[in-house]
Amino acid sequence: MELLEDLKWRGIIYQQTDEDGLAELLNNEKISLYCGADPTADSLHIGHLVPFLTLRRFQDHGHRPIVLVGGATGLIGDPSGKSEERNLQTLEVVEKNVQGIQKQLEQVFQSEGDNAAIMVNNYDWTSKLDIITFLRDFGKHIGINYMLAKDTISSRLETGISFTEFTYTILQAMDFLHLYENYNCKMQIGGSDQWGNITTGLELIRKMAPEGSKAYGMTIPLVTKSDGTKFGKTAGGAVWLDPEKTSPYEFYQFWINTADADVVKYLKYFTFLSRNEIEALEESLQTEAHLRKAQKALAEEMTRLIHGEEALQQAIKISEALFSGNVKELSAAEIKQGFKDVPSFEASADEDWLLVDLLVTAKISSSKRQAREDITNGAISINGEKVTDANYVLSGADQIENQFTIIRRGKKKYFLIKY
């Protein structure tokens, strides 16, 4: 399937500046194209992914991706989608964020071959400009009325926008021009909120590049959920790519819990599965939805892409252990992931506990009487094994790697004893 046809089938194309011209260009040559992200945090979250995954689709068809992390524009702040000014970050914080995001995005792209991904930071060229050069060589080409017509700016006129954020679109336009002149970059991809910035870049190329120069822009639709809630958010907050912020297990669980109404769309947006594979999963959703094959495929593809095969297998192992209750097979590292949000109680590793006393002290049972009933009724499990002896004493033998003991009350209520 041709690239643009595949993108249309996946529902990935939202806006294009010249559909026919781009189709002709892609049919005749391999191009360089870019997508950028500002380092407003030290990690991206899954809401940032689709434009970069789209860039990867171009790479898979032989084109060269340029991945820009905006060390300069990150110091300013993109007004897109914001109702008020961003808090400015220090250069040191932004540099740290740049390194974190670049490392994450390196996972997504092929780093070898004729079309290996190029990583760039706009601070490298923007920081060398002085204010006079900026105003004379770039600001002169972008009219105030042109900028006021941009939604990102016009939407802020009532609440207020600083000159700093007002000039952001010019800085991003300078990026496109720089990449066009130095990397023969002929296209920019971005989220739907980036349309104004992309078209400003095309305007700057039209006015400053040699006559006849041609570049293109494409935006990706906002990812939405069928129930109207915000995509990429959980009760714990955003789903980050950084495994320290969102563990591979939590990442896997986010995708596997995708609603039936959303899963096919997400398979198209986020995975590199073929049309035939996705259509087979869609059919499975209609005929054997209880097997959740589509959700499992989505969770496996995404966790493997972002965290690697080993982390994926670990996430699957944790998921299966929690479902079956066979948690004694888990390592301490796996317990940290899988039981991150369960109630916990800290105890001394050298102290033996009468189980009844521990259940009350750790607030697992409401009283000693209730604790004894829970034990004798078979409601209490230690590391996946039922304990029915009310005189049972918890000892070092019940500790997993001298760090944890997992207590379950009933079928689903887990508690973690930390040593």
N, C-alpha and C positions, 0 to 999 in steps of 0.2 A: 504494500500500500504506500502511495506517495506520502511524503511528510505532511504537507498541508491538508491533504484529504484525511489523514489519520488524526491530525489535530482537530479538525472539524468534527469528526466522528466522536472524539472524546469530549467535545464541548469546551475545548480549551481556549478557542479564539473568541475574544470579546470585541476588540476593535482593531482595525488595520488602517494604516495611512494610504496604502496603494496595493490592493489585493492582487490585481492583474500584474502589476510591475514586479511585485515580490515573487509571484509564481514563475514569471519568466526568468527572473534572476536566479532562482534556485534551480531551475531546469538547466541553466547554462553554466553555472559555476559553483564552486564551494566557497562559502563566504565566512568571514569572521563576524560574530555578533556578541552582544553583551547584555548582562543583567547585573544590577547593582543592589546592594543593601547597605544601609547606614548602621554603624555599630552603636546603637542606642543601649544595648546590653551586651554582656559577654557571651551570649548564646542566641541563636535563632530559635523560634518556636515553629510548630508545624504550619501555622498560618502563613509563614514566609516561603514555604517550600515550592508551591506549584510553578511560579515563574522560573525557578532554578531547575526544576525537573523538566520543564519545557525546553530550557536551554540544553539540557542533557539529551533530549530527543533530537535536537538539531545535531549535536555531536555524534549521535549514533548513526546519523545519515551522512556523516563525512564532513560536517562543517566545524569550524573552530570556535569554541566558546571562550569568551573573556569574562571572568568573574571579578567584579569590582566591589571592594569593600571600602566604603567612603570615610576614610580617616579625616578628610577635610570637611565634607558635607555633614558628617556626624558631629562636628564641632559647632555647626550652625543650627541644624534642626529643620526637618522637612515639615512645612505646615499642612501637608496633605492629611485630611481626616482629623485634624486637630481643631478644637474650638478655642484653645488658648496657647500661649507661648510655652515652649519646652524649657525645662531647666537645662542650662548649659553645663556641659561636662568638661573636666580638665583634659589636657592633652594626654596625660599619663593614663587616665581611665580609658579614653578613647583608643589609645594604642593597645592597651590590654584587650579591649573588646575586639579590635581588629584581628588580633592574633587568634583569639578564641573562635571567631566566626570563620576565618579563613581555614582553620584546621577542620572545622565541621564540613565546610563546602568541598574541601579536597576529597572527602569520602564519596561525594556524589558523582564526580567526573573522572573520566579516564585521564591519566597523567602521562601516558606514553603514546607514541605514534605521531604521525604527521599532523594530526589535529588535536594534540594534547591541549588540555585546558591551560589558559594563561591567567594567573592571579595578579591583580593590580590594586593599588591603593591610590585614590585621587589626591591624597596628601602629598604624594611624591612630586606632582607637578603644580598643584594649586598653591602650596606653601611658598613657592618661589616667586609668586606674583606680588607686585606692590599695588597699592590702591589706585594710583594714577593709571597704571597699565590696565587694571581691571575696568576702570571707568571708560578710558579712551578706546581700548581695543575690543571690549566685549559689551559693556553697558550701552555704548552708542548704537548698537545694532538691534536692541530690544526696546520697543516703545512702551511707555507707561500704559497706554490704552490696551495694547496687546496683552500685557500682564494682568491688568484689571479684569480682562475678560475670562481669565482662568478661574475655574471653580475653586481651586485651592486658595486663591487669594480673595476673590469676591465674597466667598462665604465667611471670611474673617473681617471684612470691613466694619461690620457693626460692632463686633466684640473687640476689635483692635488687632493689628499686626505690626510688629516692629520692622524697621528697615532691614534688620538682619535676616529675618525669615522671609521678608519680601524678596530679597535677592537670591534666595535658595534656588529657585528655578533657573536662574542664569548660571549659577555654579554647576548645576547638573547638566545644563546645556553645554557648558565648556567641557565637561567630561566626554560627551558624545563627540564633540568636535575634535578633542585631543585623540581619542581612540580612532576616529575616522582618518585623521592625518598620519598617525604614527603606527597604527595596526591594520589599516585598511578595513576598519570595522564599519559595516554597512547597515547594521540593524540593532535596535534596542528592544528588549522585552521587559515588561514590567507588569505589576498588578494594575487593576483598573483605575486605582487612585493615582497612578503615575502618568496618565495620558497627557496632562498639561505639561509636565516636565519633559516627556519624550518629544512632544511636538515643538517645544521651545528649542530643544536640541536640533531638531530638523531645520528650524528657522535659522539658527546660527550657522549650520552647515551650508544652507542655501545662500546666505549672505557673505560668508567668509571663506568658504572653500572655492576652488577653481570653478568657473562656469561649467554647467552641465553635471556637476557632482550630484549624486543621488543616494539617498539613504532612506531607511524604512523604520517604521515603528509598529509594535504589536502589543496589545494588553491582554491580560488573562482575567476572566471573571472572578469576582469575589466568591470564595467558597462558602456555601451556606448549608444549613441543616434543615431538613424537611419540617421539623417541629418549631422552627422559628428561633431557636436558641443559637447562641454564638458558637461557631465552629472553633474547635481547638481549645476549648475551655472545659475544665473539670471542677469538681468541688474544691480541689486543691490548688486551682489556678491554671495557668497556661501549661501546655504540653511542650516542654523544651526538648531540644536536640541534645543538650548537655546531659550525660548520664548521671551527673551529680545532682542536677535539678529535677530531672524526671528519669527514674531508673529504667533500664531496658524492659524490666517486667511491667512497670507502670505504662511505658510506651506501648508495649505489646497489648496490654489490657485495654488501653484506649481504643485501639483499632478493632480489636476482636469484639468490643461492645458496640460497634457501629450498628445503627438501626437498619432493618431490612430496606427501608425506603431510601436510604442514603448509600448503601454499600456499593452498588454498581457504579454510581457516579464517582465515588472515591476510587474505585478500581481503575476507572478511566483516567481520572486526574492524576493520581499519585503513583500508580505502578507502571511497569514496563511490560506487563503481560500483553500478549497479542489480542487482536480482536476476537479470534476464535476461542481463545482461552477465557476471555471475559464473558463472551456470549454463552459459553458452556456453564460458567458459574452463575450467570443470570438465570439460565434454565433450571439449574439446581435449586436456586432460590424459590422458584415457582413450584417445583415438584417435590423437593425434600428439604424445606427450609429449616427443619429441626436439626439437620446436620451442620448447618452454619458453615458450609464449605467456602462461601464467598468471604465471610468475615475472617475465617482462618487464613485464607490466601492473602487477603489484604494485610492482616497483622504480620504474617511471616515475611511478605515482600518488603514492607516498610521497616520492620525491625532489622532485617538482614541488611538493607540498604544503608541505614543510618548507624547501626551499632555492630554489624558484622555477624557472621554465622555462629560464632561461639556464644555471643550474647543472646542471640535468638534461641539457641538450644537451651540455654539457661532459663530464659523466660518461659519457654514451653514446659520445662521440668518443674519450675515453681508452680505454674498454673495447674498442671496435672496433680501435683502433690496436694495443693490446697483443695482441689475438687474431690480427690479421693480420701483426703485426710491422712495420707501416708507421708507425713512431714519429716519422719526420722531420717529419710534419705537425703535431706537437704543439708548443704554446707552452711557454715555461719554466714558466709558472704551472701548466699542465696536467701537465707532467713532475713538478713538486713533489707533486701529488696522486697521480698514478699510480705513482710510483716511491718513495713515502715510506718503504717498508720494505725496499727492495732493498739489497744491500751497496753501499757507496760508497767512493770514494777521492778525496781532495782534491789537486788539482794547480794549478800556477800557469798562469794564462791566457796568459802571455807565453812559456811554455816549450813547445817542440816535443818530442814523444816518439817514439822508434822504437817502433812498436806492440808488437814482441816484448818490449821492456824494460817497457813499461807493463803488459802482461798479467801479467808476473811480479811486478812491484812492487805492483800492485793486488791480487795474489793471485787473479787470474782463471784463470791457468794455473799449474801447479805448478813448471815449470822452463822455461828458454829452449827446450830441445828440444821440450817439450810445446807451448809457445806456437807454435813454428814449424809443428809438425804440425797444430795447431788451425787456423792460418791457411791453410796450403796445402790442407787437407782441406775448406775451406769452412765451418768450424764457427764462425767469428767474423764478426759483423756490426757495423758502426758506423752508428748512427742508422738502422737498418733495412736497410742495404745490405751485402752480403757483401764481404769483403776477402780476397783470396787471395795478395796480394803480401807475402812475409815481410819485405821491406824497406820496407814502408809506414810513412810518418812522419805522426803525428797533428799537425795544425796548427790554426790559428784557424778554418780553413774547416770543421772538423769540430765546432765549438762551436755549440750552439743558444743564440742570444741571449747569447753570451759567458758562459753560466752552466753548461751541461751538455753532456756527450757520453754517449750511451747505447751501451753495448757488450753484445751478446748472445753467449753461448757455447752452442752447440747450439740447441735449439728453444725452451727456456723459461727458461734461466738469464740473467737480466738483471743488469747492473752499471752503476752510475752514476758517472761522473767529474764531480766538482764543481769549478768554477773560482772 
